[in-house]
C-alpha cells in the first residue's frame, strides 16, 4: 500500500500531467497523419516531464506483521544519500492502518533529503495501537535526480526486529528482497557501486529528464496545434468526422495549456474557462452545470488571482448564474498538512464576524440566498463588506485554521449562495 501524495489547497496548484490528452491527440494522428507521430511524441510527450515538481514517485514497500508490533512503539530508521534531487525529496515512510482508516502516516514530506547530500540517518517513530490492522513501511522518492537507501532497521519497544528473514534490510541480495518496487518514470534497483554499509544499496533514479526547456516547449506545442488546425480540411477529406478531428485538436491544445501552467500556474483558471467555452461552442443550444470550488467559480477577484468565473462572466454575463457555498461547522475530509494523508476533520462553529457566522445567525440548517434580489441596504449592507469565509481545498492543517479563511465581497463574487449549517464528510466506499 503506497503512501499518500502531497497536495496543495491553492486553486493555482499544479495539475495532473496531461497524459490522457496526449493519448487522444496521438491516437488520432496515428490514424490520420502517421508521419507526424514522431513530432507529437517529441513535443507533446515532453510536457509531462516539465513539471516543476515530480509527478508520481519511486517507492519501495514492505509489510510488518501486526502481531510483532500491535500495542508497541516502533522506531524505523535508515540511511539516505542523494544526488541532484533538485525538486521533491527522498525519504522513509511508514503507515499504520486501523480498520478502514489511516491511523498514522509519516512520509517525511517536510524533512526528507534533497539536493546532493552524503549519507544521513533518518527515523520515524510511532506508538502502534493494539487494534491496528496493517503496518507498511519503505522508502520514497518523489523527486528528480537519484537517491540511495541503505541500512534500514526496525526497533520494537527498543528491541531490534530481526525475525523476518524474507526482508533484506541492508539490500545485500541480488534484488530488493522482501520489498515491492514501483514508480512510473523511475528506475529502482540494487546498486553494487554505492553503499553505506555492506557492499550494496537500493537506488531510485528519476529517468524522465526533460530534453527541452519550458521556453522551448510552449511555442513548439503551439506549433503542433497550429499544424493540426491547418490540416483539419485534409483530415475531413480523408473521412474523419468533424467531431473526432476537433476533439483531437482540442486535446493537443490542452497539452499546450499544461505546458503554459508550468511557466505560470496562475493561468489555470484562464485555461479552465477556455475549455468550458470550447465545450459550449460545440453545443450551442445546450446549457452546462459546472461544479467547482468557490475560488474557481467566483466572478470577482478571489485570493489575489482572477478566477475562472470572471473569465466566463466576461463572455456570458447574465446568461450564467454563479452559486457559492458556505458552512458553519462540521466534518469534511482533506489531505492533512501534517503528513497523515487523506483523513477526516471536524471544525467548530465559524468565528464571529465571518460570513459563515453571519449566515448561521438565523439558526436554519440549510437555505439559499439569491443575492441578485437580496436587499443590500440596512442589515443587508453587511454583505457589501469584505468578509472572511472558509476556503478549504484539498489540503487542511488543523494547527493553523485561520489560514483557510479568505476575504470575499459576496455580491461581487456570486449571484447566490447556499448555506449548510452542519456538514458531514464524504464516506469512503470500500
VOPAGU-2260 file (C-alpha; in pm, 1 decimal, decimal comma):
REM VOPAGU-2260
SITE   aa  ch    i         X         Y         Z
SITE  UNK   A    0       0,0       0,0       0,0
SITE  UNK   A    1     179,3     319,1    -112,4
SITE  UNK   A    2     199,6     636,9      94,5
SITE  UNK   A    3     -27,3     929,3      21,4
SITE  UNK   A    4      92,3    1200,3    -212,3
SITE  UNK   A    5     114,1    1559,5    -101,6
SITE  UNK   A    6    -142,7    1805,9    -236,4
SITE  UNK   A    7    -194,7    2178,4    -237,7
SITE  UNK   A    8    -502,4    2372,8    -132,7
SITE  UNK   A    9    -427,1    2658,9    -369,2
SITE  UNK   A   10    -652,3    2689,7    -674,6
SITE  UNK   A   11    -333,0    2771,3    -864,4
SITE  UNK   A   12    -167,5    2444,8    -763,9
SITE  UNK   A   13      -4,9    2219,7   -1020,8
SITE  UNK   A   14    -249,3    1996,4   -1207,2
SITE  UNK   A   15    -215,3    1633,8   -1304,5
SITE  UNK   A   16       2,5    1557,3   -1608,0
SITE  UNK   A   17    -183,0    1568,5   -1943,2
SITE  UNK   A   18    -136,1    1200,3   -2023,8
SITE  UNK   A   19    -496,8    1145,0   -2134,6
SITE  UNK   A   20    -491,0    1448,3   -2365,7
SITE  UNK   A   21    -161,0    1333,6   -2516,8
SITE  UNK   A   22    -310,4     989,4   -2578,2
SITE  UNK   A   23    -615,5    1133,2   -2756,1
SITE  UNK   A   24    -410,5    1360,8   -2982,2
SITE  UNK   A   25    -152,6    1093,5   -3059,8
SITE  UNK   A   26    -415,1     825,6   -3122,3
SITE  UNK   A   27    -586,9    1046,0   -3379,5
SITE  UNK   A   28    -264,7    1144,9   -3553,8
SITE  UNK   A   29    -153,7     780,3   -3569,5
SITE  UNK   A   30    -460,3     716,3   -3788,3
SITE  UNK   A   31    -493,8    1047,3   -3973,4
SITE  UNK   A   32    -131,2    1150,3   -4029,8
SITE  UNK   A   33     112,9     873,9   -3925,4
SITE  UNK   A   34     417,8    1062,3   -4049,3
SITE  UNK   A   35     351,0    1332,7   -3786,9
SITE  UNK   A   36     354,8    1091,0   -3490,7
SITE  UNK   A   37     728,3    1143,7   -3416,6
SITE  UNK   A   38     667,5    1517,8   -3380,0
SITE  UNK   A   39     374,1    1453,6   -3146,0
SITE  UNK   A   40     594,9    1228,3   -2937,0
SITE  UNK   A   41     885,8    1470,8   -2940,8
SITE  UNK   A   42     686,2    1778,1   -2839,6
SITE  UNK   A   43     366,3    1678,9   -2660,9
SITE  UNK   A   44     534,3    1379,4   -2498,7
SITE  UNK   A   45     785,7    1614,0   -2339,7
SITE  UNK   A   46     532,0    1816,6   -2142,0
SITE  UNK   A   47     475,4    1570,8   -1851,6
SITE  UNK   A   48     849,6    1582,2   -1784,4
SITE  UNK   A   49     848,4    1959,0   -1740,7
SITE  UNK   A   50     655,6    1981,2   -1414,3
SITE  UNK   A   51     826,5    2196,6   -1152,3
SITE  UNK   A   52     760,6    1914,8    -904,6
SITE  UNK   A   53     776,5    1548,8    -996,4
SITE  UNK   A   54     453,1    1378,4   -1093,8
SITE  UNK   A   55     440,4    1041,0    -917,7
SITE  UNK   A   56     721,8     885,2    -721,3
SITE  UNK   A   57     955,6     593,6    -687,2
SITE  UNK   A   58     856,6     378,5    -392,7
SITE  UNK   A   59     957,4      56,0    -220,4
SITE  UNK   A   60     733,6    -101,6      40,6
SITE  UNK   A   61     717,8    -396,7     278,1
SITE  UNK   A   62     472,4    -510,3     546,3
SITE  UNK   A   63     545,9    -556,2     915,8
SITE  UNK   A   64     342,4    -836,4    1078,4
SITE  UNK   A   65      76,0    -689,2    1307,4
SITE  UNK   A   66     145,9    -945,7    1576,1
SITE  UNK   A   67     500,9    -817,8    1609,5
SITE  UNK   A   68     411,5    -452,3    1670,3
SITE  UNK   A   69      48,1    -409,7    1784,4
SITE  UNK   A   70      34,9    -210,1    2105,9
SITE  UNK   A   71     407,7    -133,3    2092,0
SITE  UNK   A   72     638,4     153,0    1999,4
SITE  UNK   A   73     808,7     119,4    1661,7
SITE  UNK   A   74    1121,2     306,6    1556,3
SITE  UNK   A   75    1205,5     283,9    1185,7
SITE  UNK   A   76    1549,3     402,6    1075,0
SITE  UNK   A   77    1751,7     419,3     756,6
SITE  UNK   A   78    2032,3     599,7     577,7
SITE  UNK   A   79    1976,9     812,7     265,8
SITE  UNK   A   80    2213,3     968,7      13,5
SITE  UNK   A   81    2108,3    1193,6    -275,6
SITE  UNK   A   82    2244,6    1341,2    -597,2
SITE  UNK   A   83    2067,7    1611,3    -796,8
SITE  UNK   A   84    1734,0    1587,1    -613,2
SITE  UNK   A   85    1665,6    1949,9    -701,5
SITE  UNK   A   86    1288,7    1912,2    -690,9
SITE  UNK   A   87    1099,7    1691,6    -448,3
SITE  UNK   A   88    1289,9    1483,3    -193,4
SITE  UNK   A   89    1382,6    1131,9     -79,6
SITE  UNK   A   90    1265,4     985,9     249,3
SITE  UNK   A   91    1145,2     692,9     452,7
SITE  UNK   A   92     776,6     628,5     503,9
SITE  UNK   A   93     562,8     432,9     748,0
SITE  UNK   A   94     187,8     390,7     762,1
SITE  UNK   A   95     -37,5     232,0    1026,4
SITE  UNK   A   96    -398,8     145,8     943,1
SITE  UNK   A   97    -674,8      86,6    1192,6
SITE  UNK   A   98    -984,5     -67,8    1040,7
SITE  UNK   A   99   -1052,1     107,1     710,8
SITE  UNK   A  100    -882,2     432,9     814,5
SITE  UNK   A  101    -526,2     557,8     821,4
SITE  UNK   A  102    -420,7     593,1    1186,1
SITE  UNK   A  103     -70,5     723,1    1116,0
SITE  UNK   A  104     128,4     822,8     809,4
SITE  UNK   A  105     472,9     981,2     801,7
SITE  UNK   A  106     630,3    1017,9     457,0
SITE  UNK   A  107     889,3    1278,5     560,2
SITE  UNK   A  108     746,3    1528,9     310,9
SITE  UNK   A  109     874,7    1823,5     516,2
SITE  UNK   A  110    1211,9    1684,5     621,7
SITE  UNK   A  111    1337,1    1444,8     356,6
SITE  UNK   A  112    1676,9    1454,2     187,6
SITE  UNK   A  113    1718,6    1683,2    -113,5
SITE  UNK   A  114    1982,4    1834,3    -339,0
SITE  UNK   A  115    2311,9    1646,3    -326,0
SITE  UNK   A  116    2381,3    1507,2      20,1
SITE  UNK   A  117    2604,7    1245,0     181,6
SITE  UNK   A  118    2472,4     951,7     382,9
SITE  UNK   A  119    2242,9    1077,8     660,7
SITE  UNK   A  120    2036,6     881,4     911,3
SITE  UNK   A  121    1660,5     940,3     929,4
SITE  UNK   A  122    1397,8     787,9    1155,2
SITE  UNK   A  123    1023,6     762,5    1212,8
SITE  UNK   A  124     863,4     678,6    1549,4
SITE  UNK   A  125     507,0     568,5    1620,6
SITE  UNK   A  126     308,5     413,5    1903,6
SITE  UNK   A  127     109,0     143,8    1726,8
SITE  UNK   A  128    -242,8      93,3    1867,3
SITE  UNK   A  129    -334,3    -252,8    1990,0
SITE  UNK   A  130    -615,1    -275,2    1733,7
SITE  UNK   A  131    -400,9    -179,3    1431,5
SITE  UNK   A  132    -483,5    -376,9    1118,4
SITE  UNK   A  133    -184,2    -307,2     892,0
SITE  UNK   A  134     167,2    -163,7     910,8
SITE  UNK   A  135     351,8     -82,5     589,7
SITE  UNK   A  136     690,9      85,8     554,2
SITE  UNK   A  137     956,4     156,8     295,7
SITE  UNK   A  138    1140,0     428,4     104,8
SITE  UNK   A  139    1002,1     707,1    -111,7
SITE  UNK   A  140    1149,1     925,9    -384,9
SITE  UNK   A  141     903,9    1187,3    -520,0
SITE  UNK   A  142    1178,3    1393,8    -678,7
SITE  UNK   A  143    1430,7    1442,9    -952,7
SITE  UNK   A  144    1784,5    1306,9    -954,2
SITE  UNK   A  145    1898,7     992,3    -774,0
SITE  UNK   A  146    1850,3     867,5    -418,0
SITE  UNK   A  147    2013,8     574,8    -239,0
SITE  UNK   A  148    1872,9     394,1      65,8
SITE  UNK   A  149    2063,0     157,1     291,5
SITE  UNK   A  150    2096,4       4,8     639,8
SITE  UNK   A  151    1723,5       7,3     718,8
SITE  UNK   A  152    1619,3    -119,5    1062,6
SITE  UNK   A  153    1314,6    -158,3    1284,4
SITE  UNK   A  154    1315,4    -149,1    1666,1
SITE  UNK   A  155    1004,7    -264,8    1852,8
SITE  UNK   A  156     989,0    -145,0    2212,5
SITE  UNK   A  157    1364,5     -91,2    2189,7
SITE  UNK   A  158    1449,2    -438,1    2059,9
SITE  UNK   A  159    1583,6    -478,5    1703,3
SITE  UNK   A  160    1337,3    -660,8    1479,4
SITE  UNK   A  161    1525,2    -942,9    1306,7
SITE  UNK   A  162    1253,8   -1207,3    1296,2
SITE  UNK   A  163    1168,6   -1184,9     925,4
SITE  UNK   A  164    1437,1   -1339,5     700,7
SITE  UNK   A  165    1220,4   -1261,6     398,2
SITE  UNK   A  166    1320,9    -892,9     421,6
SITE  UNK   A  167    1675,3    -781,5     338,2
SITE  UNK   A  168    1701,8    -451,6     529,5
SITE  UNK   A  169    2060,0    -397,6     407,0
SITE  UNK   A  170    1990,8    -463,1      35,8
SITE  UNK   A  171    2275,2    -714,5       5,8
SITE  UNK   A  172    2069,5    -952,4    -207,4
SITE  UNK   A  173    2057,5    -959,0    -588,3
SITE  UNK   A  174    1711,9    -795,5    -575,7
SITE  UNK   A  175    1536,5    -580,0    -309,8
SITE  UNK   A  176    1427,7    -895,4    -124,4
SITE  UNK   A  177    1103,3    -850,6      67,1
SITE  UNK   A  178    1023,6    -511,1     -87,1
SITE  UNK   A  179     780,2    -430,3    -365,6
SITE  UNK   A  180     901,7    -156,3    -601,9
SITE  UNK   A  181     704,0      75,4    -828,7
SITE  UNK   A  182     713,2     417,6    -987,5
SITE  UNK   A  183     644,0     526,0   -1344,8
SITE  UNK   A  184     936,7     732,1   -1466,8
SITE  UNK   A  185    1176,7     585,0   -1208,1
SITE  UNK   A  186    1441,9     313,4   -1226,2
SITE  UNK   A  187    1462,9     128,4    -892,1
SITE  UNK   A  188    1709,1    -148,0    -815,0
SITE  UNK   A  189    2022,3    -265,0    -637,6
SITE  UNK   A  190    2339,4     -55,0    -674,2
SITE  UNK   A  191    2658,3    -253,1    -611,9
SITE  UNK   A  192    2881,5      53,8    -650,9
SITE  UNK   A  193    2736,3     266,4    -367,7
SITE  UNK   A  194    2673,5     157,7      -8,5
SITE  UNK   A  195    2650,6     292,7     344,2
SITE  UNK   A  196    2727,5     -44,5     498,7
SITE  UNK   A  197    2797,4    -376,3     334,6
SITE  UNK   A  198    2857,8    -365,7     -38,7
SITE  UNK   A  199    2522,8    -259,1    -187,7
SITE  UNK   A  200    2233,8     -16,7    -151,4
SITE  UNK   A  201    1895,1      45,8    -311,0
SITE  UNK   A  202    1894,7     315,1    -579,1
SITE  UNK   A  203    1598,2     513,7    -711,9
SITE  UNK   A  204    1673,4     721,8   -1020,7
SITE  UNK   A  205    1432,8     957,7   -1196,2
SITE  UNK   A  206    1462,3     885,0   -1568,3
SITE  UNK   A  207    1201,6    1120,2   -1716,5
SITE  UNK   A  208    1453,4    1400,9   -1752,7
SITE  UNK   A  209    1325,8    1664,7   -1997,1
SITE  UNK   A  210    1518,3    1733,4   -2317,3
SITE  UNK   A  211    1383,7    2084,7   -2370,4
SITE  UNK   A  212    1304,8    2384,3   -2152,3
SITE  UNK   A  213     961,3    2532,5   -2092,8
SITE  UNK   A  214    1059,2    2831,8   -2303,2
SITE  UNK   A  215    1124,2    2591,0   -2590,4
SITE  UNK   A  216     827,3    2362,1   -2527,8
SITE  UNK   A  217     549,5    2622,6   -2518,1
SITE  UNK   A  218     593,0    2760,3   -2874,3
SITE  UNK   A  219     658,6    2410,5   -3010,8
SITE  UNK   A  220     332,9    2288,3   -2854,1
SITE  UNK   A  221     152,8    2580,3   -3014,2
SITE  UNK   A  222     309,1    2486,1   -3349,1
SITE  UNK   A  223     166,2    2133,2   -3315,4
SITE  UNK   A  224    -182,9    2275,3   -3255,0
SITE  UNK   A  225    -143,6    2512,5   -3548,8
SITE  UNK   A  226     -32,7    2225,8   -3772,2
SITE  UNK   A  227    -331,6    2011,4   -3677,3
SITE  UNK   A  228    -564,3    2307,4   -3732,8
SITE  UNK   A  229    -413,1    2373,1   -4075,9
SITE  UNK   A  230    -459,3    2005,4   -4165,3
SITE  UNK   A  231    -821,7    1993,7   -4049,1
SITE  UNK   A  232    -964,3    2006,8   -4401,6
SITE  UNK   A  233    -732,6    1726,4   -4510,1
SITE  UNK   A  234    -839,9    1514,0   -4214,2
SITE  UNK   A  235   -1206,9    1568,3   -4303,5
SITE  UNK   A  236   -1138,4    1487,8   -4669,9
SITE  UNK   A  237    -978,1    1162,1   -4557,9
SITE  UNK   A  238   -1303,0    1059,7   -4391,2
SITE  UNK   A  239   -1253,3    1165,5   -4030,9
SITE  UNK   A  240   -1554,4    1335,3   -3873,6
SITE  UNK   A  241   -1550,9    1696,1   -3760,8
SITE  UNK   A  242   -1624,6    1585,0   -3403,6
SITE  UNK   A  243   -1327,6    1347,3   -3372,8
SITE  UNK   A  244   -1097,1    1589,0   -3555,6
SITE  UNK   A  245   -1186,3    1886,7   -3337,5
SITE  UNK   A  246   -1164,8    1670,7   -3025,1
SITE  UNK   A  247    -809,1    1570,0   -3113,8
SITE  UNK   A  248    -707,4    1929,1   -3183,6
SITE  UNK   A  249    -861,9    2038,8   -2855,8
SITE  UNK   A  250    -669,6    1776,6   -2662,6
SITE  UNK   A  251    -347,9    1895,9   -2823,3
SITE  UNK   A  252    -439,9    2243,6   -2701,9
SITE  UNK   A  253    -492,9    2103,9   -2350,1
SITE  UNK   A  254    -135,5    1973,8   -2358,4
SITE  UNK   A  255     -22,1    2325,2   -2451,1
SITE  UNK   A  256    -215,7    2460,4   -2155,2
SITE  UNK   A  257     -34,5    2216,1   -1927,0
SITE  UNK   A  258     299,5    2347,8   -2052,8
SITE  UNK   A  259     184,8    2706,7   -2005,3
SITE  UNK   A  260      78,1    2626,9   -1648,3
SITE  UNK   A  261     426,3    2502,8   -1568,1
SITE  UNK   A  262     551,0    2850,9   -1654,0
SITE  UNK   A  263     262,1    3043,0   -1494,0
SITE  UNK   A  264      39,3    2845,3   -1251,5
SITE  UNK   A  265    -194,7    3144,7   -1211,9
SITE  UNK   A  266    -318,0    3076,7   -1565,8
SITE  UNK   A  267    -501,0    2763,3   -1455,2
SITE  UNK   A  268    -838,4    2937,6   -1423,1
SITE  UNK   A  269    -798,3    3107,2   -1760,3
SITE  UNK   A  270    -730,6    2767,1   -1917,6
SITE  UNK   A  271   -1035,4    2611,2   -1749,8
SITE  UNK   A  272   -1256,8    2894,9   -1875,4
SITE  UNK   A  273   -1116,1    2849,1   -2225,0
SITE  UNK   A  274   -1204,7    2479,0   -2216,1
SITE  UNK   A  275   -1555,8    2542,8   -2082,9
SITE  UNK   A  276   -1610,8    2793,1   -2364,2
SITE  UNK   A  277   -1493,6    2535,5   -2620,4
SITE  UNK   A  278   -1737,6    2277,1   -2482,4
SITE  UNK   A  279   -2025,8    2524,1   -2508,4
SITE  UNK   A  280   -1923,4    2626,2   -2859,0
SITE  UNK   A  281   -1957,6    2261,6   -2965,0
SITE  UNK   A  282   -2308,0    2253,9   -2815,2
SITE  UNK   A  283   -2459,1    2597,0   -2888,4
SITE  UNK   A  284   -2813,6    2502,7   -2783,7
SITE  UNK   A  285   -2714,4    2332,0   -2459,4
SITE  UNK   A  286   -2676,1    2450,8   -2102,2
SITE  UNK   A  287   -2395,4    2347,6   -1871,8
SITE  UNK   A  288   -2374,3    2285,9   -1498,0
SITE  UNK   A  289   -2020,0    2345,8   -1381,3
SITE  UNK   A  290   -1922,9    2233,3   -1029,6
SITE  UNK   A  291   -1600,2    2364,8    -877,5
SITE  UNK   A  292   -1450,8    2523,6    -566,2
SITE  UNK   A  293   -1581,0    2868,6    -468,3
SITE  UNK   A  294   -1239,8    3003,8    -559,5
SITE  UNK   A  295   -1282,4    2889,1    -919,9
SITE  UNK   A  296   -1647,6    2979,0    -989,3
SITE  UNK   A  297   -1637,3    3326,4    -828,3
SITE  UNK   A  298   -1687,1    3611,8   -1072,7
SITE  UNK   A  299   -1482,2    3859,3    -867,8
SITE  UNK   A  300   -1120,0    3864,8    -759,3
SITE  UNK   A  301   -1059,3    3587,2    -510,2
SITE  UNK   A  302    -741,3    3530,8    -308,0
SITE  UNK   A  303    -537,0    3756,8    -533,8
SITE  UNK   A  304    -591,7    3587,8    -871,7
SITE  UNK   A  305    -852,5    3605,3   -1146,8
SITE  UNK   A  306   -1087,5    3305,7   -1111,5
SITE  UNK   A  307   -1245,4    3103,9   -1388,7
SITE  UNK   A  308   -1583,8    3261,5   -1317,4
SITE  UNK   A  309   -1450,3    3608,4   -1402,7
SITE  UNK   A  310   -1333,5    3494,4   -1744,3
SITE  UNK   A  311   -1668,4    3326,0   -1810,7
SITE  UNK   A  312   -1860,6    3633,1   -1691,4
SITE  UNK   A  313   -1678,9    3848,3   -1947,6
SITE  UNK   A  314   -1817,3    3623,8   -2220,3
SITE  UNK   A  315   -2158,5    3515,0   -2090,9
SITE  UNK   A  316   -2256,7    3786,5   -1841,4
SITE  UNK   A  317   -2616,4    3744,4   -1720,3
SITE  UNK   A  318   -2657,1    3421,8   -1919,2
SITE  UNK   A  319   -2479,0    3247,5   -1631,7
SITE  UNK   A  320   -2564,7    3212,8   -1261,6
SITE  UNK   A  321   -2282,2    3166,0   -1014,0
SITE  UNK   A  322   -2359,5    2992,2    -684,2
SITE  UNK   A  323   -2120,3    2979,9    -389,9
SITE  UNK   A  324   -2129,0    2756,7     -83,1
SITE  UNK   A  325   -2063,1    2825,2     284,5
SITE  UNK   A  326   -2094,1    2625,0     606,0
SITE  UNK   A  327   -2079,2    2689,2     976,7
SITE  UNK   A  328   -1938,7    2375,7    1136,2
SITE  UNK   A  329   -1897,8    2002,5    1089,9
SITE  UNK   A  330   -1691,3    1749,0     903,6
SITE  UNK   A  331   -1504,5    1708,6     578,5
SITE  UNK   A  332   -1201,4    1517,6     457,7
SITE  UNK   A  333    -879,0    1656,2     313,8
SITE  UNK   A  334    -510,1    1582,8     278,6
SITE  UNK   A  335    -358,6    1650,3     618,8
SITE  UNK   A  336     -94,4    1922,7     637,5
SITE  UNK   A  337      96,4    1714,0     894,3
SITE  UNK   A  338     160,2    1423,2     658,5
SITE  UNK   A  339    -115,7    1184,3     767,3
SITE  UNK   A  340    -273,3    1152,0     425,0
SITE  UNK   A  341    -644,4    1187,4     345,0
SITE  UNK   A  342    -821,4    1199,3     680,9
SITE  UNK   A  343   -1148,2    1333,6     827,6
SITE  UNK   A  344   -1161,6    1669,6    1004,6
SITE  UNK   A  345   -1420,6    1845,5    1217,9
SITE  UNK   A  346   -1426,6    2220,7    1272,0
SITE  UNK   A  347   -1619,0    2420,3    1535,5
SITE  UNK   A  348   -1872,2    2696,7    1460,8
SITE  UNK   A  349   -1732,6    2975,1    1245,8
SITE  UNK   A  350   -1578,4    3270,7    1435,4
SITE  UNK   A  351   -1785,6    3582,5    1498,0
SITE  UNK   A  352   -1759,9    3842,5    1224,1
SITE  UNK   A  353   -1715,8    3592,9     942,5
SITE  UNK   A  354   -1956,0    3541,0     654,5
SITE  UNK   A  355   -2014,1    3184,1     771,5
SITE  UNK   A  356   -2112,6    3303,8    1118,8
SITE  UNK   A  357   -2343,5    3565,5     968,6
SITE  UNK   A  358   -2522,5    3301,6     763,6
SITE  UNK   A  359   -2552,1    3080,2    1072,7
SITE  UNK   A  360   -2728,0    3352,2    1276,6
SITE  UNK   A  361   -3085,6    3268,8    1160,3
SITE  UNK   A  362   -3043,9    2916,7    1300,4
SITE  UNK   A  363   -3157,3    2743,1     980,4
SITE  UNK   A  364   -2996,8    2407,0     890,1
SITE  UNK   A  365   -2978,6    2481,6     517,4
SITE  UNK   A  366   -3100,3    2759,2     289,9
SITE  UNK   A  367   -3017,7    2960,3     -20,4
SITE  UNK   A  368   -2983,0    3335,7     -69,5
SITE  UNK   A  369   -3046,3    3496,0    -409,1
SITE  UNK   A  370   -2802,9    3785,1    -390,0
SITE  UNK   A  371   -2948,8    3938,8    -705,4
SITE  UNK   A  372   -3273,0    4004,8    -515,9
SITE  UNK   A  373   -3150,0    4036,3    -156,8
SITE  UNK   A  374   -3164,3    4392,8     -17,8
SITE  UNK   A  375   -2813,5    4524,0      22,4
SITE  UNK   A  376   -2916,8    4818,2     236,6
SITE  UNK   A  377   -2999,2    4821,8     607,0
SITE  UNK   A  378   -2892,2    4491,5     768,8
SITE  UNK   A  379   -2813,9    4355,6     426,0
SITE  UNK   A  380   -2544,3    4616,3     374,7
SITE  UNK   A  381   -2309,4    4394,1     572,1
SITE  UNK   A  382   -2287,8    4171,6     266,2
SITE  UNK   A  383   -2122,1    4462,3      85,5
SITE  UNK   A  384   -1828,4    4434,1     325,2
SITE  UNK   A  385   -1526,0    4218,6     261,2
SITE  UNK   A  386   -1595,7    3926,8     495,6
SITE  UNK   A  387   -1386,7    3625,5     580,9
SITE  UNK   A  388   -1521,4    3287,1     473,8
SITE  UNK   A  389   -1374,7    2938,0     494,1
SITE  UNK   A  390   -1177,0    2844,2     184,9
SITE  UNK   A  391   -1072,2    2481,5     222,9
SITE  UNK   A  392    -946,0    2286,5     -75,7
SITE  UNK   A  393    -768,3    1953,2     -95,5
SITE  UNK   A  394    -532,2    2033,9     195,4
SITE  UNK   A  395    -607,8    2126,8     556,0
SITE  UNK   A  396    -388,2    2178,3     862,2
SITE  UNK   A  397    -586,0    2199,7    1185,7
SITE  UNK   A  398    -293,5    2373,3    1358,6
SITE  UNK   A  399    -349,2    2690,2    1152,4
SITE  UNK   A  400    -725,3    2712,9    1084,5
SITE  UNK   A  401    -720,2    3086,6    1012,4
SITE  UNK   A  402    -502,9    3020,8     707,9
SITE  UNK   A  403    -811,7    2863,3     549,3
SITE  UNK   A  404   -1021,6    3180,8     557,6
SITE  UNK   A  405   -1024,7    3430,1     271,0
SITE  UNK   A  406   -1189,2    3767,1     223,5
SITE  UNK   A  407   -1471,8    3788,6     -24,6
SITE  UNK   A  408   -1719,9    4061,8    -118,6
SITE  UNK   A  409   -2012,5    3828,4    -173,6
SITE  UNK   A  410   -2233,5    4015,3    -426,6
SITE  UNK   A  411   -1932,2    4074,7    -649,9
SITE  UNK   A  412   -1833,9    3707,6    -645,0
SITE  UNK   A  413   -2164,1    3515,2    -653,5
SITE  UNK   A  414   -2522,4    3553,5    -773,2
SITE  UNK   A  415   -2649,2    3325,8    -497,7
SITE  UNK   A  416   -2516,5    3128,6    -203,9
SITE  UNK   A  417   -2619,0    2800,6     -46,1
SITE  UNK   A  418   -2550,2    2772,8     326,5
SITE  UNK   A  419   -2529,8    2446,6     522,1
SITE  UNK   A  420   -2503,0    2484,1     897,4
SITE  UNK   A  421   -2353,9    2141,8     976,3
SITE  UNK   A  422   -2170,7    1925,5     725,0
SITE  UNK   A  423   -2067,2    1559,7     731,6
SITE  UNK   A  424   -1768,2    1420,0     547,2
SITE  UNK   A  425   -1785,4    1200,2     241,4
SITE  UNK   A  426   -1785,6     835,4     340,7
SITE  UNK   A  427   -1536,3     603,5     164,2
SITE  UNK   A  428   -1686,7     318,4     -34,5
SITE  UNK   A  429   -1489,7       4,2      46,5
